[in-house]
């Protein structure tokens, strides 16, 4: 395909699979030759509205084990969709190799071109190159691991009963958000290897099991109270941020198959962990890429003026950002903020002013916008991206300001900073903090347990900015945790100077998870 004019890719709104192939090839030509993207192989699949609803219910994964919560989500989404109270995504994209993009069959040809450019090239490049995804996910093995997990859960239901498996998964899902390693240094996720290790563990259990061991008398156990507190914590790996990992390894009443279920839930939670930290960057990258590709296809004659206007209407809807006094305002639209920052970085690199040179001396006037953007996409997450690259000009354009609500102050809400010389750094710092998982997610750790005493599990929540846990949510999660642990659980909320601000306690339900 030449770098100049091209033949029209399609006419009208209808499409067929040869048209999809031409659209993919045209987008790929721009993505590789002009944007320099580095991609996984693409797999494009077309699905119905009902299949899209089904994908919603299982967090977009093509293979997943069965659980009642997925059916609940499907029913909720379907009811709203049928009543016209919500629309559906144009696409869903999977961080896997090959990168799977699901397209709605109801889309017009122009919309198919848009979502191919957005998902199969924008998201694809970000998944493959961003350091968080490279560090924490295994795109090569995720589909095989999900297939293994689905089969393993089905086998457990057949062998141990649907109710027992459902009870264990309910509890594991309740603690799922606290089932990840949040800091580097742990071994990279290897899902293909994990599947093999799981099979080896089951084979070993079957070879080594002998019911006669149940009749062998146990000798006196050495009391861990004889050891120092530091020694006991070292043996148990405490404190431990990954609660599911601790339960999998140390919960005294769980059976081997239940530990494997916890391991499955934990591996999947870890796989999704980077997505929550890169929403602005991921969507901003994909939106910027589809905007560049669609504009280039129009310039070269691949799509008509009418089709391009259809694209612009959809694109404008995607990046719409309500003003702060608009009833629809609920924070910053990640598509809008991410796309605006990508365009602003392109401007700083290619046409900077004196203010840009002062704030961004490393990239101002560098000339090659795509090289700078590719480097940013690879090496930042939302919090560091905003704190480094949100410019004063964009703050003025989006009319950003900071509000402070202090219950101890009679005046209540007050404006702390506006988009001026004194407020730029503060606004950027405060907005970036909103995307910092250390600031937004509760920091809860297992800190102690006496396995030969009362076996009560003790956790600490390190309170940030005075925000205590919601009573109902804390009670619900602690109940799941107590059911998995099998004994009492105590959660302390720790404030400044290690002061205990509040305590939550919970005991396991009468029906134990393990016999």
C-alpha positions as CSV (number, residue, x, y, z in Angstrom):
1,X,0.0,0.0,0.0
2,X,1.5,3.3,-1.0
3,X,1.9,6.2,1.4
4,X,-0.3,8.4,-0.7
5,X,-3.8,8.0,-1.9
6,X,-5.7,4.7,-1.5
7,X,-8.9,3.2,-2.8
8,X,-12.1,3.7,-0.9
9,X,-12.2,0.9,1.8
10,X,-16.1,0.7,1.8
11,X,-19.2,2.4,0.7
12,X,-22.2,3.0,3.0
13,X,-22.9,1.6,6.5
14,X,-22.9,-2.1,5.7
15,X,-19.9,-4.3,6.1
16,X,-18.8,-7.9,5.5
17,X,-15.7,-9.8,6.5
18,X,-13.6,-8.8,3.4
19,X,-14.3,-5.2,4.4
20,X,-13.2,-5.9,7.9
21,X,-10.0,-7.4,6.5
22,X,-9.3,-4.3,4.4
23,X,-10.0,-2.0,7.4
24,X,-7.6,-4.0,9.6
25,X,-4.9,-4.0,6.9
26,X,-5.3,-0.2,6.3
27,X,-5.1,0.6,10.0
28,X,-2.1,-1.7,10.4
29,X,-0.3,0.1,7.6
30,X,-0.7,3.5,9.4
31,X,0.0,2.0,12.9
32,X,3.3,0.3,11.8
33,X,4.7,2.7,9.2
34,X,3.7,6.1,10.6
35,X,3.1,5.6,14.3
36,X,5.8,2.9,14.9
37,X,3.6,0.8,17.1
38,X,4.8,-2.6,18.5
39,X,1.9,-5.1,18.5
40,X,0.8,-8.5,19.5
41,X,-0.8,-10.5,16.7
42,X,-4.5,-9.5,16.3
43,X,-7.6,-11.7,16.5
44,X,-10.8,-9.9,15.5
45,X,-14.2,-11.5,16.5
46,X,-17.7,-10.2,15.8
47,X,-20.3,-10.8,18.5
48,X,-24.0,-10.0,19.1
49,X,-25.5,-7.6,21.7
50,X,-26.3,-10.6,23.9
51,X,-22.8,-11.9,23.7
52,X,-21.5,-8.4,24.5
53,X,-23.7,-8.4,27.6
54,X,-22.3,-11.9,28.5
55,X,-18.8,-10.5,28.1
56,X,-19.7,-7.6,30.5
57,X,-20.8,-10.1,33.1
58,X,-17.4,-12.0,33.1
59,X,-15.2,-8.9,33.0
60,X,-14.6,-9.3,29.3
61,X,-12.8,-12.6,29.4
62,X,-13.7,-15.2,26.7
63,X,-13.1,-18.1,29.0
64,X,-14.2,-18.0,32.7
65,X,-15.3,-20.4,35.3
66,X,-19.0,-20.4,36.3
67,X,-20.3,-18.3,39.2
68,X,-23.7,-17.0,40.1
69,X,-22.4,-13.4,40.3
70,X,-21.8,-13.4,36.5
71,X,-25.4,-14.3,35.8
72,X,-26.5,-11.6,38.2
73,X,-24.5,-9.0,36.4
74,X,-25.8,-10.3,33.0
75,X,-29.4,-9.9,34.2
76,X,-28.8,-6.3,35.4
77,X,-27.0,-5.2,32.3
78,X,-29.6,-6.8,30.0
79,X,-32.6,-5.2,31.8
80,X,-31.1,-1.8,31.5
81,X,-30.1,-2.3,27.9
82,X,-33.6,-3.6,26.9
83,X,-35.2,-0.6,28.6
84,X,-32.9,1.8,26.7
85,X,-31.4,3.1,29.9
86,X,-27.8,2.2,28.8
87,X,-25.9,1.5,25.7
88,X,-23.2,-1.1,25.1
89,X,-19.5,-0.7,24.4
90,X,-18.5,-0.7,20.7
91,X,-15.8,-3.2,21.6
92,X,-14.0,-5.2,24.2
93,X,-10.3,-6.0,24.0
94,X,-8.4,-8.7,25.8
95,X,-4.8,-8.3,27.0
96,X,-3.6,-11.6,25.5
97,X,-1.4,-12.9,22.7
98,X,-3.0,-12.9,20.2
99,X,-4.8,-9.7,21.3
100,X,-8.5,-10.4,20.9
101,X,-10.9,-7.6,19.9
102,X,-14.6,-8.2,20.1
103,X,-16.6,-6.0,17.7
104,X,-20.4,-5.5,17.9
105,X,-22.1,-6.9,14.8
106,X,-24.6,-3.9,15.0
107,X,-21.7,-1.4,14.3
108,X,-21.6,0.4,11.0
109,X,-18.5,0.0,8.8
110,X,-17.2,3.3,10.1
111,X,-17.6,2.2,13.7
112,X,-15.8,-1.1,12.9
113,X,-12.9,0.9,11.5
114,X,-12.9,3.1,14.6
115,X,-12.9,0.2,17.1
116,X,-10.3,-1.7,15.2
117,X,-8.0,1.3,15.3
118,X,-8.8,1.9,19.0
119,X,-8.6,-1.7,20.3
120,X,-6.6,-3.8,17.9
121,X,-3.8,-1.1,17.6
122,X,-4.1,1.4,20.4
123,X,-4.9,-0.9,23.4
124,X,-2.8,-3.7,21.8
125,X,0.4,-1.5,21.8
126,X,-0.2,-0.3,25.3
127,X,-0.8,-3.9,26.6
128,X,2.4,-5.1,25.0
129,X,4.7,-2.3,26.0
130,X,3.7,-0.7,29.3
131,X,6.0,-1.7,32.1
132,X,3.1,-2.6,34.5
133,X,1.6,-5.1,32.1
134,X,5.0,-6.5,31.2
135,X,5.8,-6.9,34.9
136,X,2.5,-8.3,36.2
137,X,0.7,-10.1,33.4
138,X,1.4,-13.0,31.1
139,X,-0.4,-12.3,27.8
140,X,1.0,-15.5,26.3
141,X,-0.5,-17.8,29.0
142,X,-3.8,-16.1,30.1
143,X,-6.1,-17.9,27.7
144,X,-4.7,-21.4,28.5
145,X,-4.8,-20.6,32.3
146,X,-8.5,-19.5,32.1
147,X,-9.3,-22.7,30.2
148,X,-7.6,-24.6,33.0
149,X,-9.4,-22.6,35.7
150,X,-12.8,-23.2,34.1
151,X,-12.2,-27.0,33.8
152,X,-10.8,-27.2,37.4
153,X,-13.8,-25.4,38.9
154,X,-16.1,-27.7,37.0
155,X,-14.3,-30.8,38.3
156,X,-14.5,-29.5,41.9
157,X,-18.2,-28.9,41.5
158,X,-18.7,-32.5,40.3
159,X,-16.4,-34.0,43.0
160,X,-17.2,-31.8,46.1
161,X,-20.6,-30.4,45.3
162,X,-21.8,-27.1,43.8
163,X,-22.6,-25.5,47.1
164,X,-19.1,-26.1,48.6
165,X,-17.4,-24.7,45.6
166,X,-19.7,-21.7,45.4
167,X,-19.2,-20.9,49.1
168,X,-15.4,-20.9,48.6
169,X,-15.6,-18.8,45.5
170,X,-18.0,-16.3,47.1
171,X,-15.5,-15.8,50.0
172,X,-12.5,-15.6,47.6
173,X,-14.3,-13.0,45.4
174,X,-15.1,-11.0,48.6
175,X,-11.3,-10.7,49.3
176,X,-10.2,-10.5,45.7
177,X,-9.3,-6.8,45.8
178,X,-6.8,-7.7,48.5
179,X,-5.3,-10.6,46.7
180,X,-2.5,-8.9,44.7
181,X,1.1,-8.1,45.2
182,X,1.3,-4.3,44.8
183,X,5.1,-3.9,44.7
184,X,7.8,-5.1,42.4
185,X,10.3,-7.8,43.4
186,X,7.9,-10.7,43.3
187,X,8.3,-13.3,40.6
188,X,6.7,-12.4,37.3
189,X,3.3,-14.0,36.6
190,X,3.8,-17.2,34.7
191,X,0.4,-18.6,34.0
192,X,1.5,-21.4,31.7
193,X,3.9,-22.6,34.4
194,X,1.3,-22.1,37.1
195,X,-1.1,-24.4,35.3
196,X,1.6,-27.1,35.1
197,X,2.4,-26.7,38.7
198,X,-1.2,-27.0,39.7
199,X,-1.5,-30.3,37.8
200,X,1.7,-31.5,39.5
201,X,0.4,-30.6,42.9
202,X,-2.8,-32.6,42.3
203,X,-0.9,-35.6,41.0
204,X,1.4,-35.5,44.1
205,X,-1.6,-35.4,46.4
206,X,-3.2,-38.4,44.7
207,X,0.1,-40.4,44.8
208,X,0.9,-39.6,48.4
209,X,-2.5,-39.9,50.0
210,X,-3.0,-42.7,52.5
211,X,-5.9,-42.9,54.8
212,X,-3.8,-44.7,57.5
213,X,-2.0,-41.4,58.2
214,X,-5.2,-40.2,59.8
215,X,-4.8,-42.9,62.6
216,X,-1.1,-42.0,63.4
217,X,-1.0,-40.2,66.8
218,X,0.6,-36.7,66.8
219,X,3.4,-35.8,69.1
220,X,3.5,-32.6,71.2
221,X,3.7,-29.6,68.9
222,X,6.3,-27.0,69.7
223,X,4.5,-23.9,70.9
224,X,5.3,-20.9,68.8
225,X,4.8,-18.7,71.8
226,X,8.2,-19.9,72.8
227,X,9.6,-18.1,69.8
228,X,10.0,-14.3,69.7
229,X,7.3,-12.3,68.0
230,X,9.8,-11.3,65.2
231,X,10.7,-15.0,64.7
232,X,7.0,-16.0,64.4
233,X,6.3,-13.2,61.9
234,X,9.3,-14.2,59.9
235,X,8.2,-17.8,59.7
236,X,4.7,-16.7,58.5
237,X,6.0,-14.0,56.1
238,X,4.3,-11.2,58.1
239,X,3.3,-8.6,57.5
240,X,1.6,-9.7,54.3
241,X,-0.3,-7.4,52.0
242,X,-1.6,-10.2,49.7
243,X,-4.3,-11.6,52.0
244,X,-5.4,-14.3,49.5
245,X,-1.8,-15.5,49.2
246,X,-1.5,-15.7,53.0
247,X,-4.8,-17.7,53.3
248,X,-3.8,-20.0,50.5
249,X,-0.5,-20.8,52.3
250,X,-1.5,-20.6,56.0
251,X,-5.3,-21.1,56.5
252,X,-5.4,-24.2,58.8
253,X,-8.8,-25.6,57.7
254,X,-8.7,-25.3,54.0
255,X,-8.5,-28.4,51.8
256,X,-6.1,-28.7,48.9
257,X,-8.8,-28.1,46.3
258,X,-9.9,-24.9,48.1
259,X,-6.4,-23.6,48.2
260,X,-6.2,-24.1,44.4
261,X,-9.4,-22.1,44.0
262,X,-7.9,-19.3,46.0
263,X,-4.8,-19.5,43.9
264,X,-6.9,-19.2,40.7
265,X,-8.8,-16.2,42.0
266,X,-5.5,-14.6,43.1
267,X,-3.8,-15.1,39.8
268,X,-6.7,-13.6,37.9
269,X,-6.8,-10.6,40.3
270,X,-3.1,-10.1,39.7
271,X,-3.6,-10.2,36.0
272,X,-6.1,-7.4,36.1
273,X,-4.1,-5.3,38.6
274,X,-2.3,-3.0,36.1
275,X,-5.6,-2.0,34.4
276,X,-6.8,-0.1,37.5
277,X,-3.6,1.9,37.5
278,X,-3.5,2.8,33.8
279,X,-7.1,3.7,32.9
280,X,-6.3,7.3,31.8
281,X,-3.2,6.3,30.0
282,X,-4.6,3.2,28.4
283,X,-7.8,4.9,27.1
284,X,-5.9,8.0,26.2
285,X,-3.4,6.0,24.1
286,X,-6.1,4.1,22.3
287,X,-8.1,7.3,21.6
288,X,-5.1,9.1,20.4
289,X,-4.1,6.2,18.1
290,X,-7.6,5.8,16.6
291,X,-7.8,9.6,16.1
292,X,-4.5,9.6,14.2
293,X,-5.3,6.5,12.1
294,X,-8.8,7.6,11.2
295,X,-7.6,11.1,10.2
296,X,-4.9,9.5,8.0
297,X,-7.3,7.1,6.3
298,X,-9.5,10.1,5.5
299,X,-6.6,12.2,4.2
300,X,-5.6,9.3,1.9
301,X,-9.2,8.8,0.6
302,X,-9.9,5.5,2.4
303,X,-13.1,6.8,4.0
304,X,-15.5,9.5,2.6
305,X,-16.3,12.9,4.1
306,X,-19.6,11.6,5.3
307,X,-18.0,8.5,7.0
308,X,-15.4,10.8,8.6
309,X,-18.2,13.0,10.0
310,X,-19.8,9.9,11.5
311,X,-16.4,9.0,13.1
312,X,-16.0,12.6,14.5
313,X,-19.5,12.4,16.1
314,X,-18.6,9.2,17.9
315,X,-15.2,10.4,18.8
316,X,-16.6,13.6,20.3
317,X,-19.1,11.6,22.3
318,X,-16.3,9.5,23.7
319,X,-14.1,12.4,24.9
320,X,-17.0,14.5,26.2
321,X,-16.1,16.1,29.5
322,X,-19.0,17.7,31.5
323,X,-18.1,21.0,33.3
324,X,-17.8,20.9,37.1
325,X,-21.3,22.6,37.5
326,X,-22.9,20.2,35.0
327,X,-25.3,17.7,36.7
328,X,-23.6,14.9,34.7
329,X,-20.2,15.7,36.2
330,X,-18.8,12.8,38.2
331,X,-15.1,13.3,37.9
332,X,-12.7,13.4,34.9
333,X,-13.6,11.2,31.9
334,X,-10.4,9.1,31.4
335,X,-10.9,9.2,27.6
336,X,-11.1,13.0,27.7
337,X,-8.2,13.6,30.1
338,X,-6.0,11.0,28.5
339,X,-6.6,12.1,24.9
340,X,-6.2,15.8,25.8
341,X,-2.8,15.1,27.5
342,X,-1.6,13.0,24.5
343,X,-2.4,15.8,22.1
344,X,-0.9,18.4,24.5
345,X,2.3,16.4,24.6
346,X,2.4,16.3,20.8
347,X,2.1,20.1,20.8
348,X,4.8,20.5,23.4
349,X,7.2,18.3,21.4
350,X,6.5,19.9,18.0
351,X,5.5,23.5,18.7
352,X,6.4,24.6,22.3
353,X,6.2,28.0,23.8
354,X,8.3,29.5,26.5
355,X,6.0,28.2,29.3
356,X,6.4,24.6,27.8
357,X,10.2,25.0,27.7
358,X,10.2,26.0,31.4
359,X,7.9,23.2,32.5
360,X,9.1,20.4,30.2
361,X,12.7,21.1,29.2
362,X,13.4,17.4,28.4
363,X,10.7,17.1,25.6
364,X,9.9,20.6,24.5
365,X,10.9,21.0,20.9
366,X,12.2,17.4,20.6
367,X,10.5,17.1,17.2
368,X,9.5,13.4,17.2
369,X,6.2,13.3,18.9
370,X,5.6,9.6,18.5
371,X,9.0,8.7,19.9
372,X,8.2,10.7,23.0
373,X,4.7,9.3,23.3
374,X,5.9,5.7,22.9
375,X,8.4,6.2,25.6
376,X,5.8,7.7,27.9
377,X,3.3,4.9,27.2
378,X,6.0,2.3,28.1
379,X,7.3,3.8,31.3
380,X,4.5,5.5,33.2
381,X,1.2,4.8,35.0
382,X,-1.7,7.3,35.6
383,X,-0.3,8.8,38.8
384,X,3.2,9.4,37.5
385,X,2.0,10.4,34.1
386,X,-0.3,13.1,35.4
387,X,2.3,14.4,37.9
388,X,4.9,14.6,35.2
389,X,3.1,15.8,32.1
390,X,-0.1,17.7,33.0
391,X,0.7,21.1,31.6
392,X,-0.4,24.6,32.8
393,X,-2.0,25.2,29.4
394,X,-4.2,22.1,29.7
395,X,-5.2,23.1,33.3
396,X,-6.4,26.4,32.0
397,X,-8.2,24.8,29.1
398,X,-10.0,22.4,31.3
399,X,-10.5,25.0,34.0
400,X,-9.1,22.9,36.8
401,X,-9.2,23.9,40.4
402,X,-8.9,22.2,43.8
403,X,-11.6,22.0,46.5
404,X,-10.9,21.2,50.1
405,X,-13.7,19.9,52.4
406,X,-12.6,19.9,56.0
407,X,-15.3,18.9,58.5
408,X,-13.4,20.7,61.3
409,X,-13.7,24.0,59.5
410,X,-17.0,25.9,59.8
411,X,-16.8,27.3,56.3
412,X,-16.7,23.7,55.0
413,X,-15.8,23.5,51.3
414,X,-13.3,26.1,50.1
415,X,-11.2,26.6,47.0
416,X,-7.6,25.7,47.7
417,X,-6.0,26.3,44.3
418,X,-7.0,27.5,40.9
419,X,-5.3,27.4,37.5
420,X,-2.8,30.2,38.0
421,X,0.9,30.4,38.7
422,X,0.5,29.6,42.3
423,X,-1.9,26.8,41.8
424,X,-0.4,24.8,38.9
425,X,1.9,22.5,40.9
426,X,-0.7,22.0,43.6
427,X,-3.5,21.1,41.2
428,X,-1.2,18.7,39.3
429,X,0.0,17.0,42.5
430,X,-3.5,16.6,44.0
431,X,-5.0,15.3,40.7
432,X,-2.2,12.8,40.4
433,X,-2.8,11.6,43.9
434,X,-6.3,10.6,43.0
435,X,-4.9,8.0,40.7
436,X,-2.3,6.7,43.2
437,X,-3.4,3.2,44.4
438,X,-1.5,3.9,47.7
439,X,-3.9,6.8,48.3
440,X,-7.1,5.4,46.9
441,X,-7.0,1.7,47.9
442,X,-7.2,0.7,51.6
443,X,-3.8,-0.5,52.8
444,X,-4.7,-3.7,54.8
445,X,-2.1,-6.2,55.9
446,X,-2.1,-9.4,57.9
447,X,0.2,-8.6,60.9
448,X,0.0,-11.5,63.3
449,X,-1.6,-14.8,64.2
450,X,-0.8,-17.5,66.8
451,X,-1.3,-20.8,65.0
452,X,-1.1,-22.9,68.2
453,X,-3.1,-20.5,70.4
454,X,-6.5,-19.0,69.7
455,X,-5.6,-18.8,66.0
456,X,-7.2,-15.3,65.8
457,X,-6.1,-13.5,62.6
458,X,-5.1,-9.9,63.2
459,X,-5.0,-7.3,60.4
460,X,-4.2,-3.6,60.3
461,X,-5.7,-1.0,58.1
462,X,-3.3,2.0,57.9
463,X,-5.6,4.9,57.6
464,X,-4.7,7.6,55.0
465,X,-6.1,11.1,55.2
466,X,-8.4,10.2,58.1
467,X,-10.6,7.9,55.9
468,X,-11.9,5.0,57.9
469,X,-13.5,1.9,56.3
470,X,-17.2,1.9,55.6
471,X,-18.8,-0.1,58.4
472,X,-21.0,-2.3,56.2
473,X,-18.3,-3.1,53.6
474,X,-15.7,-3.9,56.3
475,X,-18.1,-6.3,58.0
476,X,-19.0,-8.0,54.8
477,X,-15.3,-8.5,53.7
478,X,-14.3,-9.6,57.2
479,X,-17.0,-12.3,57.2
480,X,-15.6,-13.7,53.9
481,X,-12.2,-13.6,55.4
482,X,-13.3,-15.3,58.6
483,X,-15.0,-18.0,56.6
484,X,-11.8,-18.7,54.7
485,X,-9.6,-18.6,57.8
486,X,-11.9,-20.7,59.9
487,X,-11.3,-18.8,63.1
488,X,-11.9,-15.3,64.5
489,X,-10.6,-12.3,62.7
490,X,-9.8,-8.8,64.1
491,X,-9.1,-5.7,62.0
492,X,-7.6,-2.6,63.6
493,X,-7.7,0.7,61.9
494,X,-4.4,2.4,62.7
495,X,-3.9,6.2,62.6
496,X,-1.0,8.5,63.3
497,X,1.5,7.5,65.9
498,X,0.1,3.9,65.7
499,X,-3.1,4.9,67.5
500,X,-6.0,2.4,67.1
501,X,-8.9,4.4,65.8
502,X,-11.4,1.6,65.4
503,X,-11.7,-2.2,65.7
504,X,-13.8,-4.6,63.7
505,X,-14.2,-8.3,64.7
506,X,-15.8,-11.2,63.0
507,X,-16.3,-15.0,63.6
508,X,-16.8,-17.6,60.9
509,X,-20.3,-18.7,60.2
510,X,-21.6,-21.9,61.6
511,X,-21.2,-23.7,58.3
512,X,-17.4,-24.0,57.8
513,X,-15.8,-23.9,54.4
514,X,-13.7,-27.0,55.1
515,X,-14.5,-30.1,57.0
